[in-house]
Amino acid sequence: MSKIFDNPAVGEQSPRKDGFWQKHQQEEVVEAAIGLYGSEAATAAAYCAVEAWTERRDSDYGFWFEVFLRLRDRLI
């Protein structure tokens, strides 16, 4: 999913209030992920969370981890 959304440079913070997260809620992203990735949506969100974590984008990580949890619970 990270290829769909613009990511900041490595190490750059992108708090929810300043970017993508201001315009989209988790449930919207959950629905979009299911539409794009089907049964692999939780895996795609997990990759986004890991990418954000390794790039030290804490707000992004929290957002994607919550999306992952919702997808995991929904698709089980």
All heavy atoms as a GROMACS GRO file, in nm:
protein
  619
    1MET      N    1   0.081  -0.119   0.000
    1MET     CA    2   0.000   0.000   0.000
    1MET      C    3   0.085   0.125   0.000
    1MET      O    4   0.039   0.228  -0.043
    1MET     CB    5  -0.092   0.001   0.121
    1MET     CG    6  -0.202  -0.100   0.109
    1MET     SD    7  -0.313  -0.101   0.248
    1MET     CE    8  -0.391   0.057   0.229
    2SER      N    9   0.205   0.118   0.047
    2SER     CA   10   0.286   0.238   0.055
    2SER      C   11   0.316   0.295  -0.083
    2SER      O   12   0.349   0.412  -0.096
    2SER     CB   13   0.415   0.212   0.130
    2SER     OG   14   0.492   0.116   0.062
    3LYS      N   15   0.304   0.215  -0.188
    3LYS     CA   16   0.326   0.266  -0.322
    3LYS      C   17   0.209   0.354  -0.368
    3LYS      O   18   0.225   0.435  -0.455
    3LYS     CB   19   0.346   0.150  -0.419
    3LYS     CG   20   0.474   0.075  -0.393
    3LYS     CD   21   0.491  -0.037  -0.490
    3LYS     CE   22   0.619  -0.111  -0.455
    3LYS     NZ   23   0.646  -0.220  -0.545
    4ILE      N   24   0.095   0.336  -0.307
    4ILE     CA   25  -0.022   0.414  -0.343
    4ILE      C   26  -0.015   0.552  -0.282
    4ILE      O   27  -0.053   0.651  -0.342
    4ILE     CB   28  -0.151   0.343  -0.297
    4ILE    CG1   29  -0.166   0.212  -0.371
    4ILE    CG2   30  -0.273   0.431  -0.319
    4ILE    CD1   31  -0.275   0.126  -0.319
    5PHE      N   32   0.032   0.563  -0.161
    5PHE     CA   33   0.035   0.687  -0.088
    5PHE      C   34   0.176   0.743  -0.086
    5PHE      O   35   0.274   0.670  -0.077
    5PHE     CB   36  -0.012   0.665   0.056
    5PHE     CG   37  -0.145   0.596   0.062
    5PHE    CD1   38  -0.156   0.472   0.120
    5PHE    CD2   39  -0.258   0.654   0.009
    5PHE    CE1   40  -0.279   0.407   0.125
    5PHE    CE2   41  -0.380   0.592   0.014
    5PHE     CZ   42  -0.391   0.467   0.072
    6ASP      N   43   0.188   0.874  -0.095
    6ASP     CA   44   0.320   0.938  -0.091
    6ASP      C   45   0.380   0.924   0.047
    6ASP      O   46   0.317   0.952   0.147
    6ASP     CB   47   0.308   1.086  -0.126
    6ASP     CG   48   0.268   1.108  -0.269
    6ASP    OD1   49   0.304   1.024  -0.354
    6ASP    OD2   50   0.200   1.209  -0.297
    7ASN      N   51   0.505   0.883   0.052
    7ASN     CA   52   0.578   0.871   0.177
    7ASN      C   53   0.682   0.981   0.185
    7ASN      O   54   0.745   1.015   0.085
    7ASN     CB   55   0.651   0.736   0.186
    7ASN     CG   56   0.557   0.623   0.215
    7ASN    OD1   57   0.455   0.642   0.278
    7ASN    ND2   58   0.592   0.505   0.167
    8PRO      N   59   0.705   1.036   0.304
    8PRO     CA   60   0.810   1.136   0.320
    8PRO      C   61   0.947   1.070   0.310
    8PRO      O   62   0.959   0.948   0.311
    8PRO     CB   63   0.786   1.191   0.460
    8PRO     CG   64   0.715   1.081   0.531
    8PRO     CD   65   0.635   1.008   0.427
    9ALA      N   66   1.049   1.153   0.303
    9ALA     CA   67   1.187   1.103   0.298
    9ALA      C   68   1.217   1.023   0.424
    9ALA      O   69   1.154   1.041   0.528
    9ALA     CB   70   1.284   1.220   0.286
   10VAL      N   71   1.315   0.935   0.415
   10VAL     CA   72   1.354   0.851   0.528
   10VAL      C   73   1.385   0.938   0.649
   10VAL      O   74   1.459   1.036   0.639
   10VAL     CB   75   1.475   0.763   0.491
   10VAL    CG1   76   1.525   0.689   0.613
   10VAL    CG2   77   1.438   0.667   0.381
   11GLY      N   78   1.327   0.904   0.762
   11GLY     CA   79   1.352   0.975   0.886
   11GLY      C   80   1.267   1.098   0.906
   11GLY      O   81   1.263   1.155   1.013
   12GLU      N   82   1.196   1.142   0.804
   12GLU     CA   83   1.111   1.261   0.816
   12GLU      C   84   0.981   1.225   0.885
   12GLU      O   85   0.918   1.126   0.853
   12GLU     CB   86   1.082   1.316   0.676
   12GLU     CG   87   0.996   1.440   0.675
   12GLU     CD   88   0.971   1.488   0.534
   12GLU    OE1   89   1.061   1.479   0.450
   12GLU    OE2   90   0.858   1.531   0.509
   13GLN      N   91   0.942   1.304   0.980
   13GLN     CA   92   0.816   1.281   1.051
   13GLN      C   93   0.700   1.330   0.967
   13GLN      O   94   0.710   1.431   0.900
   13GLN     CB   95   0.816   1.354   1.186
   13GLN     CG   96   0.910   1.293   1.286
   13GLN     CD   97   0.865   1.155   1.332
   13GLN    OE1   98   0.748   1.131   1.349
   13GLN    NE2   99   0.959   1.066   1.351
   14SER      N  100   0.590   1.257   0.972
   14SER     CA  101   0.469   1.301   0.903
   14SER      C  102   0.350   1.278   0.994
   14SER      O  103   0.275   1.184   0.976
   14SER     CB  104   0.452   1.226   0.772
   14SER     OG  105   0.442   1.088   0.797
   15PRO      N  106   0.332   1.363   1.093
   15PRO     CA  107   0.223   1.342   1.186
   15PRO      C  108   0.088   1.347   1.115
   15PRO      O  109   0.072   1.414   1.014
   15PRO     CB  110   0.237   1.456   1.286
   15PRO     CG  111   0.333   1.550   1.229
   15PRO     CD  112   0.408   1.480   1.121
   16ARG      N  113  -0.007   1.277   1.169
   16ARG     CA  114  -0.140   1.267   1.109
   16ARG      C  115  -0.201   1.403   1.079
   16ARG      O  116  -0.266   1.421   0.980
   16ARG     CB  117  -0.232   1.189   1.201
   16ARG     CG  118  -0.192   1.046   1.216
   16ARG     CD  119  -0.286   0.975   1.309
   16ARG     NE  120  -0.225   0.849   1.346
   16ARG     CZ  121  -0.275   0.767   1.434
   16ARG    NH1  122  -0.385   0.797   1.496
   16ARG    NH2  123  -0.215   0.656   1.463
   17LYS      N  124  -0.180   1.500   1.165
   17LYS     CA  125  -0.243   1.630   1.147
   17LYS      C  126  -0.189   1.706   1.027
   17LYS      O  127  -0.252   1.799   0.980
   17LYS     CB  128  -0.227   1.714   1.273
   17LYS     CG  129  -0.083   1.751   1.304
   17LYS     CD  130  -0.072   1.832   1.428
   17LYS     CE  131   0.076   1.863   1.454
   17LYS     NZ  132   0.096   1.947   1.567
   18ASP      N  133  -0.073   1.670   0.976
   18ASP     CA  134  -0.011   1.747   0.869
   18ASP      C  135  -0.025   1.686   0.730
   18ASP      O  136   0.014   1.748   0.634
   18ASP     CB  137   0.139   1.763   0.897
   18ASP     CG  138   0.164   1.849   1.020
   18ASP    OD1  139   0.077   1.931   1.053
   18ASP    OD2  140   0.269   1.831   1.082
   19GLY      N  141  -0.074   1.568   0.717
   19GLY     CA  142  -0.073   1.507   0.585
   19GLY      C  143  -0.190   1.417   0.556
   19GLY      O  144  -0.305   1.451   0.579
   20PHE      N  145  -0.155   1.304   0.502
   20PHE     CA  146  -0.253   1.206   0.456
   20PHE      C  147  -0.355   1.174   0.564
   20PHE      O  148  -0.474   1.161   0.536
   20PHE     CB  149  -0.177   1.080   0.414
   20PHE     CG  150  -0.267   0.967   0.374
   20PHE    CD1  151  -0.325   0.966   0.249
   20PHE    CD2  152  -0.292   0.863   0.461
   20PHE    CE1  153  -0.408   0.863   0.212
   20PHE    CE2  154  -0.376   0.761   0.424
   20PHE     CZ  155  -0.433   0.760   0.299
   21TRP      N  156  -0.310   1.161   0.686
   21TRP     CA  157  -0.397   1.117   0.795
   21TRP      C  158  -0.506   1.218   0.827
   21TRP      O  159  -0.608   1.184   0.883
   21TRP     CB  160  -0.315   1.087   0.919
   21TRP     CG  161  -0.189   1.016   0.881
   21TRP    CD1  162  -0.062   1.057   0.909
   21TRP    CD2  163  -0.176   0.898   0.805
   21TRP    NE1  164   0.028   0.970   0.854
   21TRP    CE2  165  -0.040   0.870   0.789
   21TRP    CE3  166  -0.267   0.811   0.746
   21TRP    CZ2  167   0.008   0.761   0.718
   21TRP    CZ3  168  -0.219   0.702   0.675
   21TRP    CH2  169  -0.084   0.677   0.663
   22GLN      N  170  -0.485   1.343   0.792
   22GLN     CA  171  -0.586   1.445   0.817
   22GLN      C  172  -0.707   1.423   0.726
   22GLN      O  173  -0.819   1.456   0.763
   22GLN     CB  174  -0.527   1.582   0.791
   22GLN     CG  175  -0.622   1.697   0.821
   22GLN     CD  176  -0.557   1.831   0.797
   22GLN    OE1  177  -0.453   1.840   0.733
   22GLN    NE2  178  -0.618   1.934   0.847
   23LYS      N  179  -0.684   1.367   0.610
   23LYS     CA  180  -0.790   1.352   0.510
   23LYS      C  181  -0.858   1.216   0.514
   23LYS      O  182  -0.967   1.202   0.460
   23LYS     CB  183  -0.732   1.374   0.371
   23LYS     CG  184  -0.674   1.511   0.352
   23LYS     CD  185  -0.609   1.523   0.216
   23LYS     CE  186  -0.538   1.655   0.205
   23LYS     NZ  187  -0.459   1.662   0.085
   24HIS      N  188  -0.796   1.116   0.571
   24HIS     CA  189  -0.849   0.980   0.566
   24HIS      C  190  -0.855   0.919   0.705
   24HIS      O  191  -0.761   0.929   0.782
   24HIS     CB  192  -0.762   0.893   0.476
   24HIS     CG  193  -0.753   0.945   0.336
   24HIS    ND1  194  -0.853   0.928   0.245
   24HIS    CD2  195  -0.657   1.017   0.274
   24HIS    CE1  196  -0.819   0.986   0.131
   24HIS    NE2  197  -0.700   1.041   0.147
   25GLN      N  198  -0.964   0.851   0.732
   25GLN     CA  199  -0.981   0.781   0.858
   25GLN      C  200  -0.941   0.635   0.839
   25GLN      O  201  -0.938   0.584   0.727
   25GLN     CB  202  -1.127   0.790   0.904
   25GLN     CG  203  -1.173   0.932   0.928
   25GLN     CD  204  -1.094   0.998   1.040
   25GLN    OE1  205  -1.071   0.938   1.144
   25GLN    NE2  206  -1.051   1.120   1.017
   26GLN      N  207  -0.913   0.568   0.948
   26GLN     CA  208  -0.870   0.429   0.941
   26GLN      C  209  -0.972   0.342   0.869
   26GLN      O  210  -0.933   0.257   0.789
   26GLN     CB  211  -0.844   0.375   1.081
   26GLN     CG  212  -0.721   0.433   1.144
   26GLN     CD  213  -0.704   0.391   1.287
   26GLN    OE1  214  -0.792   0.333   1.347
   26GLN    NE2  215  -0.589   0.422   1.344
   27GLU      N  216  -1.099   0.362   0.896
   27GLU     CA  217  -1.200   0.276   0.833
   27GLU      C  218  -1.202   0.294   0.681
   27GLU      O  219  -1.222   0.196   0.608
   27GLU     CB  220  -1.338   0.302   0.892
   27GLU     CG  221  -1.439   0.195   0.859
   27GLU     CD  222  -1.396   0.054   0.902
   27GLU    OE1  223  -1.334   0.038   1.008
   27GLU    OE2  224  -1.426  -0.041   0.827
   28GLU      N  225  -1.177   0.415   0.632
   28GLU     CA  226  -1.167   0.438   0.488
   28GLU      C  227  -1.050   0.360   0.429
   28GLU      O  228  -1.062   0.300   0.322
   28GLU     CB  229  -1.146   0.586   0.458
   28GLU     CG  230  -1.263   0.675   0.484
   28GLU     CD  231  -1.228   0.819   0.457
   28GLU    OE1  232  -1.139   0.872   0.527
   28GLU    OE2  233  -1.289   0.877   0.367
   29VAL      N  234  -0.939   0.361   0.499
   29VAL     CA  235  -0.820   0.291   0.452
   29VAL      C  236  -0.842   0.140   0.458
   29VAL      O  237  -0.799   0.067   0.369
   29VAL     CB  238  -0.696   0.334   0.532
   29VAL    CG1  239  -0.574   0.254   0.492
   29VAL    CG2  240  -0.670   0.483   0.512
   30VAL      N  241  -0.911   0.092   0.562
   30VAL     CA  242  -0.943  -0.051   0.573
   30VAL      C  243  -1.025  -0.094   0.451
   30VAL      O  244  -0.994  -0.195   0.387
   30VAL     CB  245  -1.018  -0.080   0.705
   30VAL    CG1  246  -1.082  -0.218   0.702
   30VAL    CG2  247  -0.924  -0.066   0.823
   31GLU      N  248  -1.127  -0.018   0.417
   31GLU     CA  249  -1.212  -0.052   0.302
   31GLU      C  250  -1.133  -0.049   0.171
   31GLU      O  251  -1.148  -0.137   0.087
   31GLU     CB  252  -1.332   0.042   0.294
   31GLU     CG  253  -1.428   0.029   0.411
   31GLU     CD  254  -1.492  -0.108   0.421
   31GLU    OE1  255  -1.516  -0.174   0.317
   31GLU    OE2  256  -1.518  -0.152   0.534
   32ALA      N  257  -1.048   0.053   0.156
   32ALA     CA  258  -0.966   0.063   0.034
   32ALA      C  259  -0.869  -0.054   0.024
   32ALA      O  260  -0.849  -0.111  -0.084
   32ALA     CB  261  -0.890   0.196   0.034
   33ALA      N  262  -0.809  -0.092   0.136
   33ALA     CA  263  -0.714  -0.204   0.136
   33ALA      C  264  -0.782  -0.334   0.098
   33ALA      O  265  -0.728  -0.413   0.020
   33ALA     CB  266  -0.648  -0.217   0.273
   34ILE      N  267  -0.901  -0.356   0.150
   34ILE     CA  268  -0.974  -0.478   0.115
   34ILE      C  269  -1.008  -0.478  -0.034
   34ILE      O  270  -0.994  -0.580  -0.102
   34ILE     CB  271  -1.101  -0.492   0.202
   34ILE    CG1  272  -1.061  -0.520   0.347
   34ILE    CG2  273  -1.192  -0.602   0.148
   34ILE    CD1  274  -1.175  -0.514   0.446
   35GLY      N  275  -1.049  -0.361  -0.085
   35GLY     CA  276  -1.080  -0.351  -0.227
   35GLY      C  277  -0.959  -0.377  -0.316
   35GLY      O  278  -0.970  -0.438  -0.422
   36LEU      N  279  -0.842  -0.331  -0.272
   36LEU     CA  280  -0.720  -0.348  -0.353
   36LEU      C  281  -0.653  -0.483  -0.335
   36LEU      O  282  -0.603  -0.542  -0.430
   36LEU     CB  283  -0.620  -0.238  -0.316
   36LEU     CG  284  -0.650  -0.099  -0.366
   36LEU    CD1  285  -0.558   0.003  -0.300
   36LEU    CD2  286  -0.635  -0.093  -0.518
   37TYR      N  287  -0.647  -0.530  -0.210
   37TYR     CA  288  -0.565  -0.647  -0.179
   37TYR      C  289  -0.642  -0.770  -0.136
   37TYR      O  290  -0.583  -0.876  -0.116
   37TYR     CB  291  -0.462  -0.611  -0.071
   37TYR     CG  292  -0.368  -0.504  -0.116
   37TYR    CD1  293  -0.382  -0.373  -0.075
   37TYR    CD2  294  -0.264  -0.534  -0.203
   37TYR    CE1  295  -0.296  -0.274  -0.118
   37TYR    CE2  296  -0.176  -0.436  -0.248
   37TYR     CZ  297  -0.194  -0.306  -0.204
   37TYR     OH  298  -0.108  -0.208  -0.248
   38GLY      N  299  -0.773  -0.756  -0.119
   38GLY     CA  300  -0.854  -0.871  -0.081
   38GLY      C  301  -0.806  -0.937   0.046
   38GLY      O  302  -0.784  -0.870   0.147
   39SER      N  303  -0.787  -1.066   0.042
   39SER     CA  304  -0.748  -1.142   0.161
   39SER      C  305  -0.606  -1.109   0.207
   39SER      O  306  -0.567  -1.146   0.318
   39SER     CB  307  -0.760  -1.292   0.136
   39SER     OG  308  -0.669  -1.333   0.035
   40GLU      N  309  -0.528  -1.039   0.127
   40GLU     CA  310  -0.392  -1.000   0.164
   40GLU      C  311  -0.384  -0.858   0.220
   40GLU      O  312  -0.275  -0.804   0.240
   40GLU     CB  313  -0.300  -1.013   0.042
   40GLU     CG  314  -0.289  -1.153  -0.013
   40GLU     CD  315  -0.230  -1.251   0.088
   40GLU    OE1  316  -0.137  -1.214   0.161
   40GLU    OE2  317  -0.280  -1.366   0.093
   41ALA      N  318  -0.498  -0.797   0.247
   41ALA     CA  319  -0.502  -0.658   0.294
   41ALA      C  320  -0.428  -0.640   0.426
   41ALA      O  321  -0.356  -0.542   0.444
   41ALA     CB  322  -0.646  -0.610   0.305
   42ALA      N  323  -0.444  -0.732   0.519
   42ALA     CA  324  -0.375  -0.721   0.648
   42ALA      C  325  -0.224  -0.727   0.629
   42ALA      O  326  -0.149  -0.652   0.694
   42ALA     CB  327  -0.423  -0.829   0.744
   43THR      N  328  -0.179  -0.810   0.540
   43THR     CA  329  -0.036  -0.820   0.512
   43THR      C  330   0.017  -0.690   0.454
   43THR      O  331   0.124  -0.642   0.492
   43THR     CB  332  -0.007  -0.937   0.416
   43THR    OG1  333  -0.056  -1.058   0.475
   43THR    CG2  334   0.141  -0.950   0.386
   44ALA      N  335  -0.059  -0.631   0.362
   44ALA     CA  336  -0.018  -0.503   0.302
   44ALA      C  337  -0.007  -0.394   0.408
   44ALA      O  338   0.090  -0.317   0.410
   44ALA     CB  339  -0.116  -0.463   0.193
   45ALA      N  340  -0.104  -0.388   0.499
   45ALA     CA  341  -0.101  -0.288   0.606
   45ALA      C  342   0.017  -0.315   0.700
   45ALA      O  343   0.081  -0.220   0.748
   45ALA     CB  344  -0.232  -0.288   0.683
   46ALA      N  345   0.047  -0.440   0.726
   46ALA     CA  346   0.161  -0.474   0.811
   46ALA      C  347   0.291  -0.426   0.749
   46ALA      O  348   0.378  -0.372   0.818
   46ALA     CB  349   0.166  -0.625   0.836
   47TYR      N  350   0.306  -0.442   0.618
   47TYR     CA  351   0.424  -0.392   0.550
   47TYR      C  352   0.435  -0.241   0.562
   47TYR      O  353   0.544  -0.187   0.582
   47TYR     CB  354   0.425  -0.432   0.402
   47TYR     CG  355   0.476  -0.571   0.377
   47TYR    CD1  356   0.392  -0.669   0.326
   47TYR    CD2  357   0.609  -0.604   0.401
   47TYR    CE1  358   0.439  -0.798   0.302
   47TYR    CE2  359   0.656  -0.733   0.379
   47TYR     CZ  360   0.570  -0.828   0.329
   47TYR     OH  361   0.617  -0.954   0.305
   48CYS      N  362   0.322  -0.170   0.551
   48CYS     CA  363   0.323  -0.025   0.567
   48CYS      C  364   0.366   0.013   0.708
   48CYS      O  365   0.442   0.109   0.727
   48CYS     CB  366   0.185   0.033   0.536
   48CYS     SG  367   0.141   0.023   0.362
   49ALA      N  368   0.317  -0.061   0.807
   49ALA     CA  369   0.354  -0.033   0.946
   49ALA      C  370   0.503  -0.057   0.969
   49ALA      O  371   0.571   0.024   1.032
   49ALA     CB  372   0.272  -0.120   1.042
   50VAL      N  373   0.555  -0.166   0.916
   50VAL     CA  374   0.698  -0.196   0.932
   50VAL      C  375   0.783  -0.090   0.863
   50VAL      O  376   0.884  -0.044   0.919
   50VAL     CB  377   0.730  -0.338   0.879
   50VAL    CG1  378   0.880  -0.360   0.868
   50VAL    CG2  379   0.667  -0.443   0.966
   51GLU      N  380   0.743  -0.050   0.744
   51GLU     CA  381   0.817   0.054   0.673
   51GLU      C  382   0.820   0.184   0.754
   51GLU      O  383   0.925   0.247   0.769
   51GLU     CB  384   0.754   0.079   0.537
   51GLU     CG  385   0.823   0.187   0.456
   51GLU     CD  386   0.756   0.207   0.322
   51GLU    OE1  387   0.729   0.107   0.252
   51GLU    OE2  388   0.731   0.323   0.287
   52ALA      N  389   0.706   0.224   0.808
   52ALA     CA  390   0.699   0.346   0.889
   52ALA      C  391   0.785   0.332   1.014
   52ALA      O  392   0.855   0.426   1.053
   52ALA     CB  393   0.554   0.377   0.926
   53TRP      N  394   0.781   0.215   1.077
   53TRP     CA  395   0.860   0.193   1.199
   53TRP      C  396   1.010   0.203   1.170
   53TRP      O  397   1.084   0.266   1.243
   53TRP     CB  398   0.824   0.057   1.258
   53TRP     CG  399   0.896   0.028   1.386
   53TRP    CD1  400   0.871   0.081   1.509
   53TRP    CD2  401   1.006  -0.061   1.402
   53TRP    NE1  402   0.959   0.030   1.602
   53TRP    CE2  403   1.043  -0.058   1.539
   53TRP    CE3  404   1.077  -0.144   1.316
   53TRP    CZ2  405   1.147  -0.134   1.589
   53TRP    CZ3  406   1.181  -0.219   1.366
   53TRP    CH2  407   1.214  -0.213   1.501
   54THR      N  408   1.054   0.140   1.061
   54THR     CA  409   1.197   0.142   1.030
   54THR      C  410   1.244   0.281   0.988
   54THR      O  411   1.361   0.312   1.003
   54THR     CB  412   1.233   0.040   0.919
   54THR    OG1  413   1.160   0.070   0.801
   54THR    CG2  414   1.205  -0.102   0.965
   55GLU      N  415   1.153   0.363   0.938
   55GLU     CA  416   1.186   0.500   0.899
   55GLU      C  417   1.160   0.600   1.012
   55GLU      O  418   1.171   0.720   0.991
   55GLU     CB  419   1.109   0.539   0.774
   55GLU     CG  420   1.152   0.460   0.653
   55GLU     CD  421   1.071   0.493   0.528
   55GLU    OE1  422   0.978   0.576   0.535
   55GLU    OE2  423   1.102   0.435   0.424
   56ARG      N  424   1.123   0.548   1.128
   56ARG     CA  425   1.100   0.629   1.248
   56ARG      C  426   0.990   0.733   1.229
   56ARG      O  427   0.999   0.844   1.279
   56ARG     CB  428   1.229   0.694   1.294
   56ARG     CG  429   1.331   0.591   1.335
   56ARG     CD  430   1.456   0.651   1.384
   56ARG     NE  431   1.548   0.542   1.415
   56ARG     CZ  432   1.674   0.558   1.441
   56ARG    NH1  433   1.725   0.678   1.445
   56ARG    NH2  434   1.750   0.455   1.467
   57ARG      N  435   0.886   0.695   1.156
   57ARG     CA  436   0.769   0.780   1.138
   57ARG      C  437   0.663   0.729   1.235
   57ARG      O  438   0.576   0.650   1.199
   57ARG     CB  439   0.721   0.775   0.993
   57ARG     CG  440   0.821   0.838   0.897
   57ARG     CD  441   0.773   0.837   0.753
   57ARG     NE  442   0.784   0.702   0.697
   57ARG     CZ  443   0.681   0.632   0.649
   57ARG    NH1  444   0.559   0.680   0.649
   57ARG    NH2  445   0.701   0.511   0.600
   58ASP      N  446   0.673   0.772   1.359
   58ASP     CA  447   0.592   0.717   1.467
   58ASP      C  448   0.442   0.731   1.445
   58ASP      O  449   0.366   0.638   1.470
   58ASP     CB  450   0.632   0.781   1.600
   58ASP     CG  451   0.776   0.750   1.638
   58ASP    OD1  452   0.827   0.646   1.594
   58ASP    OD2  453   0.835   0.832   1.710
   59SER      N  454   0.398   0.847   1.399
   59SER     CA  455   0.254   0.866   1.376
   59SER      C  456   0.204   0.773   1.266
   59SER      O  457   0.096   0.715   1.277
   59SER     CB  458   0.223   1.010   1.339
   59SER     OG  459   0.250   1.095   1.448
   60ASP      N  460   0.283   0.761   1.160
   60ASP     CA  461   0.246   0.671   1.051
   60ASP      C  462   0.240   0.526   1.100
   60ASP      O  463   0.148   0.452   1.066
   60ASP     CB  464   0.346   0.679   0.936
   60ASP     CG  465   0.343   0.811   0.863
   60ASP    OD1  466   0.254   0.894   0.893
   60ASP    OD2  467   0.430   0.832   0.778
   61TYR      N  468   0.339   0.488   1.180
   61TYR     CA  469   0.342   0.352   1.232
   61TYR      C  470   0.216   0.323   1.313
   61TYR      O  471   0.152   0.220   1.293
   61TYR     CB  472   0.466   0.330   1.320
   61TYR     CG  473   0.458   0.202   1.398
   61TYR    CD1  474   0.477   0.079   1.335
   61TYR    CD2  475   0.426   0.202   1.534
   61TYR    CE1  476   0.467  -0.040   1.406
   61TYR    CE2  477   0.416   0.084   1.605
   61TYR     CZ  478   0.436  -0.036   1.541
   61TYR     OH  479   0.424  -0.153   1.610
   62GLY      N  480   0.180   0.413   1.402
   62GLY     CA  481   0.060   0.393   1.484
   62GLY      C  482  -0.064   0.379   1.398
   62GLY      O  483  -0.150   0.293   1.423
   63PHE      N  484  -0.076   0.463   1.297
   63PHE     CA  485  -0.191   0.457   1.207
   63PHE      C  486  -0.198   0.322   1.136
   63PHE      O  487  -0.301   0.255   1.137
   63PHE     CB  488  -0.182   0.570   1.105
   63PHE     CG  489  -0.297   0.573   1.008
   63PHE    CD1  490  -0.412   0.640   1.038
   63PHE    CD2  491  -0.288   0.507   0.886
   63PHE    CE1  492  -0.518   0.642   0.949
   63PHE    CE2  493  -0.394   0.508   0.796
   63PHE     CZ  494  -0.510   0.576   0.828
   64TRP      N  495  -0.088   0.281   1.074
   64TRP     CA  496  -0.087   0.157   0.997
   64TRP      C  497  -0.103   0.034   1.086
   64TRP      O  498  -0.164  -0.065   1.045
   64TRP     CB  499   0.040   0.145   0.912
   64TRP     CG  500   0.034   0.236   0.794
   64TRP    CD1  501   0.114   0.343   0.769
   64TRP    CD2  502  -0.057   0.228   0.684
   64TRP    NE1  503   0.076   0.402   0.652
   64TRP    CE2  504  -0.028   0.334   0.598
   64TRP    CE3  505  -0.162   0.143   0.651
   64TRP    CZ2  506  -0.099   0.357   0.479
   64TRP    CZ3  507  -0.233   0.165   0.534
   64TRP    CH2  508  -0.201   0.271   0.449
   65PHE      N  509  -0.048   0.039   1.207
   65PHE     CA  510  -0.064  -0.073   1.297
   65PHE      C  511  -0.211  -0.090   1.335
   65PHE      O  512  -0.263  -0.202   1.338
   65PHE     CB  513   0.022  -0.056   1.422
   65PHE     CG  514   0.019  -0.176   1.512
   65PHE    CD1  515   0.080  -0.294   1.474
   65PHE    CD2  516  -0.048  -0.172   1.633
   65PHE    CE1  517   0.076  -0.406   1.557
   65PHE    CE2  518  -0.052  -0.283   1.716
   65PHE     CZ  519   0.010  -0.400   1.678
   66GLU      N  520  -0.281   0.019   1.361
   66GLU     CA  521  -0.424   0.012   1.392
   66GLU      C  522  -0.503  -0.038   1.272
   66GLU      O  523  -0.597  -0.117   1.287
   66GLU     CB  524  -0.476   0.149   1.436
   66GLU     CG  525  -0.428   0.190   1.572
   66GLU     CD  526  -0.477   0.097   1.683
   66GLU    OE1  527  -0.591   0.048   1.675
   66GLU    OE2  528  -0.400   0.074   1.778
   67VAL      N  529  -0.465   0.006   1.152
   67VAL     CA  530  -0.531  -0.045   1.030
   67VAL      C  531  -0.507  -0.196   1.019
   67VAL      O  532  -0.600  -0.272   0.991
   67VAL     CB  533  -0.480   0.029   0.904
   67VAL    CG1  534  -0.526  -0.041   0.776
   67VAL    CG2  535  -0.527   0.174   0.906
   68PHE      N  536  -0.384  -0.238   1.043
   68PHE     CA  537  -0.353  -0.381   1.040
   68PHE      C  538  -0.440  -0.459   1.138
   68PHE      O  539  -0.495  -0.564   1.102
   68PHE     CB  540  -0.204  -0.404   1.072
   68PHE     CG  541  -0.174  -0.545   1.111
   68PHE    CD1  542  -0.170  -0.646   1.016
   68PHE    CD2  543  -0.152  -0.579   1.244
   68PHE    CE1  544  -0.144  -0.777   1.052
   68PHE    CE2  545  -0.126  -0.709   1.281
   68PHE     CZ  546  -0.122  -0.809   1.184
   69LEU      N  547  -0.452  -0.411   1.260
   69LEU     CA  548  -0.533  -0.482   1.361
   69LEU      C  549  -0.678  -0.493   1.317
   69LEU      O  550  -0.741  -0.598   1.332
   69LEU     CB  551  -0.524  -0.411   1.495
   69LEU     CG  552  -0.389  -0.418   1.565
   69LEU    CD1  553  -0.392  -0.335   1.693
   69LEU    CD2  554  -0.347  -0.561   1.593
   70ARG      N  555  -0.732  -0.386   1.261
   70ARG     CA  556  -0.871  -0.391   1.214
   70ARG      C  557  -0.887  -0.491   1.100
   70ARG      O  558  -0.985  -0.565   1.094
   70ARG     CB  559  -0.916  -0.253   1.168
   70ARG     CG  560  -0.937  -0.156   1.280
   70ARG     CD  561  -0.981  -0.023   1.228
   70ARG     NE  562  -0.990   0.073   1.335
   70ARG     CZ  563  -1.076   0.172   1.337
   70ARG    NH1  564  -1.160   0.189   1.238
   70ARG    NH2  565  -1.078   0.256   1.437
   71LEU      N  566  -0.792  -0.491   1.008
   71LEU     CA  567  -0.798  -0.584   0.896
   71LEU      C  568  -0.782  -0.728   0.942
   71LEU      O  569  -0.855  -0.817   0.897
   71LEU     CB  570  -0.691  -0.550   0.793
   71LEU     CG  571  -0.720  -0.428   0.707
   71LEU    CD1  572  -0.593  -0.381   0.639
   71LEU    CD2  573  -0.830  -0.458   0.607
   72ARG      N  574  -0.690  -0.750   1.032
   72ARG     CA  575  -0.667  -0.886   1.083
   72ARG      C  576  -0.793  -0.940   1.149
   72ARG      O  577  -0.835  -1.053   1.123
   72ARG     CB  578  -0.552  -0.885   1.182
   72ARG     CG  579  -0.516  -1.023   1.234
   72ARG     CD  580  -0.432  -1.015   1.354
   72ARG     NE  581  -0.509  -0.949   1.460
   72ARG     CZ  582  -0.464  -0.925   1.582
   72ARG    NH1  583  -0.342  -0.959   1.613
   72ARG    NH2  584  -0.539  -0.868   1.672
   73ASP      N  585  -0.855  -0.857   1.231
   73ASP     CA  586  -0.978  -0.899   1.299
   73ASP      C  587  -1.094  -0.920   1.201
   73ASP      O  588  -1.175  -1.010   1.217
   73ASP     CB  589  -1.019  -0.796   1.405
   73ASP     CG  590  -0.921  -0.791   1.520
   73ASP    OD1  591  -0.841  -0.887   1.536
   73ASP    OD2  592  -0.923  -0.690   1.593
   74ARG      N  593  -1.099  -0.838   1.098
   74ARG     CA  594  -1.208  -0.846   1.003
   74ARG      C  595  -1.194  -0.967   0.910
   74ARG      O  596  -1.293  -1.029   0.872
   74ARG     CB  597  -1.214  -0.719   0.921
   74ARG     CG  598  -1.327  -0.719   0.822
   74ARG     CD  599  -1.326  -0.593   0.743
   74ARG     NE  600  -1.419  -0.501   0.806
   74ARG     CZ  601  -1.449  -0.383   0.758
   74ARG    NH1  602  -1.388  -0.340   0.649
   74ARG    NH2  603  -1.536  -0.306   0.818
   75LEU      N  604  -1.073  -1.001   0.873
   75LEU     CA  605  -1.051  -1.104   0.771
   75LEU      C  606  -1.033  -1.244   0.830
   75LEU      O  607  -1.022  -1.340   0.757
   75LEU     CB  608  -0.932  -1.067   0.684
   75LEU     CG  609  -0.949  -0.939   0.602
   75LEU    CD1  610  -0.819  -0.903   0.532
   75LEU    CD2  611  -1.060  -0.955   0.501
   76ILE      N  612  -1.029  -1.254   0.962
   76ILE     CA  613  -1.011  -1.388   1.024
   76ILE      C  614  -1.140  -1.466   1.011
   76ILE      O  615  -1.246  -1.422   1.026
   76ILE     CB  616  -0.967  -1.374   1.171
   76ILE    CG1  617  -0.825  -1.323   1.175
   76ILE    CG2  618  -0.980  -1.505   1.244
   76ILE    CD1  619  -0.769  -1.303   1.313
   0.00000   0.00000   0.00000
